[in-house]
Amino acid sequence: YSSQLAQVQGLIGNVESQLAEIR
């Protein structure tokens, strides 16, 4: 379960970094 949570956090971080690039 913890590994799945880490995957979700990594995915969110990736999306946030992409949004930062757009801005």
C-alpha positions as CSV (number, residue, x, y, z in Angstrom):
1,Y,0.0,0.0,0.0
2,S,2.8,2.4,0.9
3,S,4.5,1.8,-2.5
4,Q,1.2,2.6,-4.3
5,L,1.0,5.8,-2.3
6,A,4.5,6.7,-3.3
7,Q,3.6,6.1,-7.0
8,V,0.7,8.4,-6.7
9,Q,2.8,11.1,-5.0
10,G,5.4,10.8,-7.7
11,L,2.7,11.1,-10.4
12,I,1.3,14.2,-8.7
13,G,4.8,15.7,-8.5
14,N,5.4,15.0,-12.2
15,V,2.1,16.8,-13.1
16,E,2.9,19.8,-10.8
17,S,6.4,20.1,-12.5
18,Q,4.7,20.1,-15.9
19,L,2.3,22.8,-14.8
20,A,5.2,24.9,-13.5
21,E,6.9,24.6,-17.0
22,I,3.7,25.8,-18.7
23,R,3.6,28.8,-16.4
